[in-house]
Amino acid sequence: MRPRYRVVVPEPLRRAQASYHGEAGRAWVAGLPALAESYLERWQLRLDGAPRCGDCALVLPVISPAHGPAVLKLQAVDDETRGEPLALQTWRADGAVRLLRHDHTSGAMLLERLDAE
């Protein structure tokens, strides 16, 4: 059995979700650690750094046995985010990050990790 990880949701994401989505946003944020842990286990990922976020997504640097350095992006599925995986597949990393894996139901995406170089 793989070790359990302790995923901490950054405070800016907590505040943004509460501000934009009220109780629904707080509930979604409350479920993020368990959701993240489920994908870390399911996709055999290892955490590789501090969590990052925007207003609508949790981004975890990870190491994937199949892909090397990557990020696990977790965001709620809505009208704005639903098409993101298809767009990334269509662009095929031509001017966009490479989509390595995704789950339509939860919105989870495994993306190539980019760096400043």
C-alpha positions in Angstrom: 0.0 0.0 0.0 1.3 3.5 -0.9 1.8 6.0 1.9 -0.9 8.6 2.4 0.0 12.2 1.6 -1.1 15.2 3.4 -2.2 17.7 0.8 -2.7 21.2 2.0 -4.9 23.6 0.0 -3.2 27.1 -0.2 -5.1 29.9 1.6 -5.5 32.0 -1.6 -7.5 29.2 -3.2 -9.7 28.8 -0.1 -10.5 32.5 -0.1 -11.1 32.8 -3.8 -13.5 29.8 -3.8 -15.4 31.1 -0.8 -15.6 34.6 -2.3 -16.8 33.4 -5.8 -18.9 30.4 -4.9 -19.8 30.7 -1.3 -20.7 27.4 0.5 -20.3 25.4 -2.7 -16.8 26.7 -3.1 -15.9 26.0 0.5 -17.3 22.4 0.2 -15.3 21.8 -3.0 -12.1 23.1 -1.3 -12.8 20.8 1.7 -12.9 17.8 -0.6 -9.6 18.7 -2.5 -7.2 16.9 -0.2 -9.1 13.6 -0.5 -9.5 14.1 -4.3 -5.8 14.8 -4.7 -4.8 11.8 -2.6 -7.0 9.6 -4.7 -5.3 10.7 -7.9 -1.8 10.5 -6.4 -2.6 6.8 -5.6 -4.6 6.0 -8.8 -2.1 7.4 -11.2 0.9 6.4 -9.0 2.2 9.9 -8.5 4.6 11.2 -5.9 4.5 14.7 -4.6 7.5 16.8 -5.6 7.1 20.2 -4.1 4.8 22.7 -2.5 1.2 23.1 -3.8 0.4 26.0 -6.0 -2.9 27.5 -7.0 -4.9 30.1 -8.9 -8.4 31.2 -8.2 -10.0 28.0 -9.5 -7.4 25.2 -9.4 -5.0 23.4 -7.1 -1.7 22.5 -8.9 0.6 19.9 -7.3 4.1 19.2 -8.6 4.5 15.5 -9.0 6.7 12.7 -10.4 5.0 10.2 -12.6 6.6 6.8 -13.3 5.5 7.0 -16.9 6.1 10.7 -17.6 8.7 12.1 -15.1 8.1 15.6 -13.7 4.5 16.7 -14.1 1.8 18.6 -12.3 -1.6 17.3 -11.1 -4.2 20.0 -11.8 -7.5 19.8 -9.9 -10.3 22.1 -10.8 -14.1 22.0 -10.6 -15.8 21.0 -13.9 -18.0 23.8 -15.2 -18.8 25.5 -18.4 -15.4 27.3 -18.3 -13.2 24.3 -17.6 -15.1 21.4 -19.3 -13.3 21.9 -22.7 -9.8 22.4 -21.4 -8.7 18.7 -21.9 -10.0 18.6 -25.4 -8.3 21.9 -26.3 -5.0 20.7 -24.9 -5.3 17.4 -26.8 -6.2 19.4 -30.0 -3.2 21.7 -29.6 -0.8 18.7 -29.0 1.6 20.8 -27.0 2.0 23.3 -29.9 2.1 26.5 -27.8 0.4 24.9 -24.9 1.3 22.5 -22.1 1.1 18.8 -23.0 -1.9 16.9 -21.5 -0.6 13.5 -20.2 -3.7 12.2 -18.7 -7.2 13.4 -17.6 -10.4 12.3 -16.0 -13.6 14.0 -17.4 -15.7 13.3 -14.3 -13.5 15.1 -11.8 -11.7 17.5 -14.0 -8.3 16.1 -12.9 -5.5 16.6 -15.4 -1.9 15.4 -15.4 0.1 18.0 -17.3 3.7 18.2 -18.3 5.7 20.3 -15.9 7.1 23.5 -17.5 10.0 25.5 -16.2 11.4 29.0 -16.8 13.9 27.6 -19.4 
